[in-house]
Amino acid sequence: MYEKVILTFIFVFLLIISYSIFIGTLDIRSYFYQSPTLQPAPCKPDPPLRVYMYDLPPRFNVGMITRRNTSESPVTVRDFPRWPGNWGLKKQHSVEYWMMGSLLHDGDGGEAVRVSDPELADAFFVPFFSSLSFNTHGHTMTDPATEIDRKLQVDLMEFLKKSKYWQRSKGRDHVFPMTHPNAFRFLRNQLNDTIQVVVDFGRYPKGMSNLNKDVVSPYVHVVDSYTDDEPQDPYEIRSTLLFFRGRTFRKDEGIVRAKLMGILSGYSDVHYERSVATGANIKASSKGMRSSKFCLHPAGDTPSSCRLFDAIASHCVPVIVSDQIELPFEDEIDYSQFSLFFSFKEALQPGYMVDQLRKVPKQKWTEMWRQVKNISHHYEFQYPPKREDAVNMLWRQVKHKLPGVRLSIHRTRRLKISDWWRKR
C-alpha cells in the first residue's frame, strides 16, 4: 500500500519536473554551472592634455628673472629659476611662470603633459612672460624701456607666424597667459583667436577675449597660505566682522572703493583702511584677514583683483562687490557656497551690507569658512605642481575649451565666404 503511494508520488514529481524543463520555467543547468559575476569595468581617468611648448630664448621668459643669463638656449628643468621671494606685487601676475614650470616638470598625475612632437599635441603653449615683460620693461608706459616690451612682442609674432602649427589653426589652439590687463598691449589684437589665460575681461572687447574661448585664472595670492588654521571656535576667534586694506582710489568700476570708505566708517568691528602694497603692509593685511569673519573684495581697476584670492588663502569668507566679475573654475566650483555677493547698488546703501553680514548665523558662517578651507588648495600656485592645484585646474580648463576650438578650426577650413556668425 505504502509502496504504491510512494511510487505514485515519485511518478508525479518526475512528470512535473519534465514538463517544467520542456516549457522552459526551470533551467537545470543553473544548478550545475554558475556563471561568473560581471564586474563593472573600472573608470579610466581622462588622459592628460598633450601640450607642445615652443622653445623660446630666455629673453622671452625666465631671462627677465635671471637677467645675468644671456644664453639663447631654451630653459630646461635643470636651470628653471625660483620665483624671487622679494618681488611683491609682481607675483600676482606670475601665472605664466607657473604654467611654464608645470610643463618643464617631469611628474605624473598632472592635467597636462609636455610632448616633444608637435604632431601629437592637443594644444600649443607659448612661454612668453607678457605680464612680467610689461612690469619689467617700462610699466609706466612712457619709459623708453617700454620699447623692449614692444620688440619682444614683434619678434614673437614673426616667429609664430612662420610656424606651420600656427598657420594650420591661425593660432586658435595656442595658449597665451596674459593676466596683467596691459600684457601684450602693442599687438594684442593679433591674438584674438587664441586661448588667452586672463583674470577678467574688463578692458577687452568680446571679439578679442571672451568666456567661449578663453580661460579665467585666479591671481597668484601674495599673502602667505594659512596652513595651521584649526581653532576650536573659528567664529569667536575672528573678532573683526569685515576687513579691507588696500588702495581706495581706482579707475573705472574701482571708484566704488572710495565710496565704500564713507559707507563703512563708524563701525567698531569693520576695518576699512587705505594702504599700498609694501612687504610690511602685505603682512599686516594677512594678519587682518586671518582675524576677520568676512573679507571685502570690491572691484579694482578691472572687475577682479588679487584681494579675493588673498582672502581665500587666509580662509576668510569673501564678500564680493563687483557687478561684472568672472570667476575661475566656475564650471567646477560653486562660489555661492563660500562667498557672499552684493551689487554696487546694494553695497552703497548705508548700513545694508553690514546688516546682512550680521544676520549670517554662526552655523552658516562656519559652514562657509570650512568650505573656503576645503577649496583653497585649488588656488595654490607652486613648483613642482601638485594634483588639483591652481595650475592643474587651469590646464583642465584649457582642455574644456578645445572642443569649441576644433569646431572653429574645422568650420574655417570649409567656409567659402566670411563667417556669418561674426556679423551678428
Salt bridges, closest charged atoms under 4 A:
ASP27 OD1 - ARG29 NE 3.11
ASP55 OD1 - ARG114 NH2 3.10
GLU111 OE2 - ARG396 NH1 2.82
GLU119 OE2 - LYS164 NZ 3.29
GLU119 OE1 - ARG168 NH1 3.92
ASP122 OD1 - ARG50 NH2 2.92
GLU147 OE2 - ARG150 NH2 2.62
ASP155 OD2 - ARG59 NH1 3.50
ASP155 OD2 - LYS151 NZ 2.85
ASP173 OD1 - HIS174 ND1 2.95
ASP193 OD1 - ARG422 NH2 3.42
ASP214 OD1 - LYS213 NZ 2.80
ASP229 OD2 - ARG238 NH2 3.42
ASP229 OD2 - HIS315 ND1 2.89
GLU230 OE2 - LYS373 NZ 2.99
ASP233 OD2 - LYS362 NZ 2.90
GLU236 OE2 - LYS362 NZ 3.92
ASP269 OD2 - ARG358 NH1 2.65
GLU273 OE1 - ARG245 NE 2.91
GLU273 OE1 - HIS271 NE2 2.75
ASP301 OD2 - ARG250 NH1 3.36
ASP331 OD2 - HIS400 ND1 2.99
GLU332 OE1 - ARG396 NH2 2.75
GLU380 OE1 - HIS221 NE2 3.10
GLU388 OE2 - ARG396 NH1 2.94
ASP419 OD2 - ARG411 NH1 3.03
